[in-house]
């Protein structure tokens, strides 16, 4: 009797062990079907273009803080480097530092316009305003990257064939930018903020704006990962900002007397010249009322924005495998 019981016990124990091993094998096999980066940390760089979306420049239509307001002559370069930590095959965190240049020029707001011939098109009013700017921008951002699905193109970790994986992704983050708008005058680039071109800090209710601003980057892209060695990506990233003064334009024109009251004669003359530049191509002030004191200079209802299109190349740090939270089996 005891022998039969012992044999049944051993048989049951064997079945449980076999089932457990089979279940573990199936689970491991199931996980192998999903792409998981072998190394969690990447370092890389990006290079591409930047485009300002704000009060200055744009197309013939009314200015908009979206890609459809792009004017090709204002596209500028953007570069940077980044580090990324992968939490499995679908989530990662990215710390990034970037340099880019932003530019806007009212002369690109339309073709065939003349400052002495009125037009009802929205672009003509920007053309007549005749303002421009450029600024160097430095960014520091921290973003979360989400990959909904990884498409394995070739290869397997169980063969000698190299693996290639294609992955679409979206990006959402937060960060800061540092900027300093300038305009060209008599061959020199002049800082605009100290001149208070719209009376910032001089007129009640118009405080001086900060040159450090909070941003929210939102973007999407597609990446190609080659054999756990490197990743090549193409990404479009839009920055939402909380300022309307990246281009130093937001509200209304102020009277020259405001500058004369607060600055010395030389600075007052410079501020007046850079605040109202329509006289440069309409010296007789035929439509001078459009840029007269208290007339609209910008649109404070919409904050400035910009976007970048870049190519990214990253390499895995192969000594970082011990830091992986999710193993690739």
Helices and strands as residue ranges (DSSP letters): H 2-32, E 41-53, G 67-69, G 72-74, E 76-87, E 91-105, G 106-108, H 122-129, E 132-146, E 150-154, E 164-178, E 182-185, E 188-191, G 193-195, E 212-226, E 230-241, H 256-262, H 265-275, G 278-280, G 288-291, E 305-316, G 318-323
